[in-house]
Amino acid sequence: MGGSAAGQVASAEAVNVLLQEYYFGDLTRKIPARLKSAFQRAALHIYDLSISHTSIRNMKCTLTALLLQQNRFFIGHVGDSKILLLRDDKIIHLTKDHSFVGKLLRLGLISEEEARTHPNRNILLKAIGDGPLLLPDFYSGFIKTGDLFCLITDGILEHATEEELKAFLRKQGFAKKGLTRLIAELNRRGGYDNMTIMTVEVNKVPC
């Protein structure tokens, strides 16, 4: 989280705990339960650290995870990073922002264009580290051959529309070189926030 004390520490710790809890936890539990437990453990860990050390007090981060298993996807989500699905030349939002502006947008009080430049667009309503208990969002669905999942931080869509993002991905491809060019272009537009993008393409769905 930009402006959050030791945000980079919170991010690294949250990812480590999430992976450890999911892959080395109770493997007999079903995927949604394992993912939920991993998010809760990560939230508790970050909160415990933040109240135990003065130098990292109040540290927080967002956390968004995508898991592909056989013919399904599973998502755990807290914060204002996003997972988009590019399918049949349409962009589908698979997550909702836990932000003040995101709530205004869902209520129809502001437009998407207004949301991009709103002065309070960086105010989060939920984040890892807010407290010892966490209620993340969870989503699941079926995947199709040709699906492209796009994981982005909030800075990406502050400097590009969804249509521009879709056109760029279709034109430049999904390899690291193309994504690097995208980040460079957004920086030229005045990008200042954290801008990270990751893509996952489904080449074949298991039978």
N, C-alpha and C positions, 0 to 999 in steps of 0.2 A: 504494500500500500504506500503510495506516494505520501511523504510527510509523516508516516508512522515511524515511531522510534524503533530502530533495529528491524525494519521491515524485511530486509534481506535475510536476517537470521530466522525470523518467523517463517519465511517462505521455504528455506532450506530444511528447517526442522519439520515443518508440516509435511513436506514431500517424503522425507525419510520415514517418518512415523506411518504415514499412509501406506507406503509400499511394504514396510515391515509387517504391519498389522494385517494387510490384505493377503500377502503371499506367504506369511509364516504364522498366521493366526489359526483359528479353528477352520480347517479345510472341509469339515463335514457340513458347514453351514452353506446355505444357498447364496448365490452371488449378491443379491440386494442386501441381505443381512450382513454379509462380510464387508461390503463396501460401506454400509451405514456405520458399522462398528469402527471401521478404520477412520472414518471422518470424525467420529465422536472422540476416539482416542487421540487423534491429532489435535483437536480443539482443546481437550483437557490438558495435553502436554504443553501447548503454547501458552495457555492461561497460567498453568503452574509455573512455567519459566518466567513469565512476565511479572508475577507477583513475588518471585523469589530473588530477583536480581534488579537492583536499582537502575543499572545502566540500560536495561532492556524493558523497563516497566512500560506497560500499555502497548507493547508491540503486537501487531496484527498483520494478517495477510488474507488474500482471497485464495480459494482453492477449488479447482475444477478438474475433474478426472473423467476420462473416456475409456471404457473397456469394451473391446469387441470379443465376443465369445460365440463360436459357431456362426449362427445366422442372426445374432441379436447384438444390439448395443446397450450398454448400461452407462449412466452418467450420474455422478455425484457433484453437487455444485453449491458453493457459497461465495457470494461477492458479486462483482460486476465484470469479471472476465466472461467470455461467451463461447459457446459451441454452436456453430452454424453447420447446416447440412446442405450441400449443393447436390440436388437430385433433379434430373430431367430439366436442367437449365433453370431451376428455381432455387432460391435460397430459403431455407426453413430454419427458424430460430428454435433450437432445442433447449435453451436455458432462458431464464428471465433474470434480469439484473436486480440484485438486492440493493438498490440505490434510490435516493430521493427522486432523482429525475426519472428513473425507470418506473417508479410508482406513478408519477404524474403522467407519464406517457401511456401507461396501461389504463389510467382513468380517463384518458382522452382530454386532459387539461392542457397539454402542449403537443406540438407536432414533432415529427422525427427531426426536422431541420432545427427547431428550437432546442431540442434535447442535445444536439451536437455542440451547441455553443452556450448552453445554460450556465450561469455563474455558479450554480450549486451542483454541477454534474458529477463532482468527485466525492459527494457526501454519501457514504455507505450506511445502509440500515442493518446490515448483518455481515460479519467477518469472522474468520478464525481468530480467536483470542478475545472475543467480546466477553466471554464468561466460561465457566466450566462445563456448561451444558449447551448442546448445539442441536438445532433441527435443520439439517441441510435439505436441499431439494434433491429428489431422485427421479430419473426418467429412464425409460427403456423403450425399445422398439425393435423392429426387424430391419435388417440391412438388405441392400440390393447391389448387384454387380454394377460398378460405375459410380457408386456413391462416393462423395468427397466430404469428409468431415474437416472442418476448419476451426481450430481452437485459437482464439485471439484475446489479447488484453484489450481493455477499453480504449486505449489510445488509438488503435487502428481506425475505428469508425468515427473518430473525431476529425479525421483528415481525409476520409474517403467514404463515398456513399456505398451502399450495398451493391448497387449496379456496377459501380467502378471496380469494386473488389471482385465481383463475379467475372467481369470482363477481363480483368488482369489475370485471374487464375486460369481462365479458359485460354488466354493468349500466350501467357508466359510459362504455363505448366506449373507443376507442383514440386519441382526439385528445389534444392537449397539455393541454387543460383537465381532462379526466378523469384523466390521469396525475398532474397537479399535485395534484388532490384526494386521490389515493391516497398520495402522498408526505406530504401534510399529515396524513392520518389516521395514518400510521405514525409520524410525529414526535410526534403526540399520545400514542401508545402508549409513548413513551420512546425513540424512535429517536435514536441517537447516532453510528452508523457512517455511512460514505458510502453514500447511497442514491440510485442512479441507475437509471432504467428507460427502455428504448426499445422500441417495438413496430413491427413491419413486417407489414402485412396483404397477403395475396396476393388481389387482386381477380380476376385472370384468368391462367391458365397459357397461355403461347404454344404454338401447335400445332407 
